[in-house]
Amino acid sequence: PGMRSIYHWQGALEEAEEAVLIIKTTAVLAERAVARVKALHPYDCPAIVVLPVTGGHAPYLAWLAAETLC
């Protein structure tokens, strides 16, 4: 909560207070997560991005894979 967004939408400059959601999952489950957020989100065009994981703390990445069953 408390994120301020300034963006163009349908030809007008908009400003809104929004919340940020970070979902931690695997590449295999990413599209499922995207579909669920789109289904639940009130915006016509929610800001959803999927970022590749190219490295990180190996024990955390192993935990994430185990917890998402992928």
Contacts in CASP RR format, 6 or more apart in sequence:
PFRMAT RR
TARGET T0000
AUTHOR 0000-0000-0000
METHOD contacts of the structure
MODEL  1
PGMRSIYHWQGALEEAEEAVLIIKTTAVLAERAVARVKALHPYDCPAIVV
LPVTGGHAPYLAWLAAETLC
1 17 0 8 1.000
1 19 0 8 1.000
2 17 0 8 1.000
2 18 0 8 1.000
2 19 0 8 1.000
3 17 0 8 1.000
3 18 0 8 1.000
3 19 0 8 1.000
3 20 0 8 1.000
4 15 0 8 1.000
4 16 0 8 1.000
4 17 0 8 1.000
4 18 0 8 1.000
5 14 0 8 1.000
5 15 0 8 1.000
5 16 0 8 1.000
5 17 0 8 1.000
5 18 0 8 1.000
6 13 0 8 1.000
6 14 0 8 1.000
6 15 0 8 1.000
7 13 0 8 1.000
7 14 0 8 1.000
8 14 0 8 1.000
21 37 0 8 1.000
23 33 0 8 1.000
23 37 0 8 1.000
24 64 0 8 1.000
25 33 0 8 1.000
25 64 0 8 1.000
25 68 0 8 1.000
26 64 0 8 1.000
26 65 0 8 1.000
26 68 0 8 1.000
26 70 0 8 1.000
27 50 0 8 1.000
27 52 0 8 1.000
27 53 0 8 1.000
28 68 0 8 1.000
28 70 0 8 1.000
29 68 0 8 1.000
29 70 0 8 1.000
30 50 0 8 1.000
34 48 0 8 1.000
34 50 0 8 1.000
37 46 0 8 1.000
37 48 0 8 1.000
38 46 0 8 1.000
38 48 0 8 1.000
53 61 0 8 1.000
55 61 0 8 1.000
END
